[in-house]
C-alpha cells in the first residue's frame, strides 16, 4: 500500500468512526453528512468520494462491524464442542459480549432509519441464514426436540436474541450480562433441543 492509499484508508476509517459516533448519539435521520465530514476533519466532498450517500456510509458502518461477529460465529461453528449445551452457551456469550462491547453499533443497527431502509433486515437475514444452517445440521443429528422446524426455529432464535439485546443495550442498568446470558441459554435449550442433547 503506497502513501496515497494509506491516506485514503485512514480517511475512510475516520469517516466510519465519526459516522458511527454521530448515528449512535443523534440518530441516523438527524445526522448530516456535513457533520460527519467535519468531525472526521475532511470536506464533505471527500465523504462522497468514499461513499455514495449517507445510506451508503450507514451500510458500511453496519456491515463492516458485523463482519467481525460473523467471522467469530463461523469460527465457533467449526470448533468440536462436547455437547449442544456448550455450543448454545458459547454462541449466546459471543452475541451478548459483542453487544456489550459494541453498544454504539447495536444502537445504530436498531435505529428506525436503518430499519426503514432495510439494512437492519439484511443483517438480521444473515444471522437467520447462519442459524438455520446450524439447526438443519442439528436436526439431521437428531438433536432437536420433536416438532421443531429449523427455518421457523432460526427466525425465533434470532428474534429472541436481537429483541433482548436491543432492550438490554438501552437499559444496561436493569440486568447484568451474566443474567442475560443465562436466561437466553436456558430459554434456547428448554425450547429447542431434545433431552440429553449430544455433540454440537
Beta strands, then each sheet from edge to edge (+ up, - down):
end
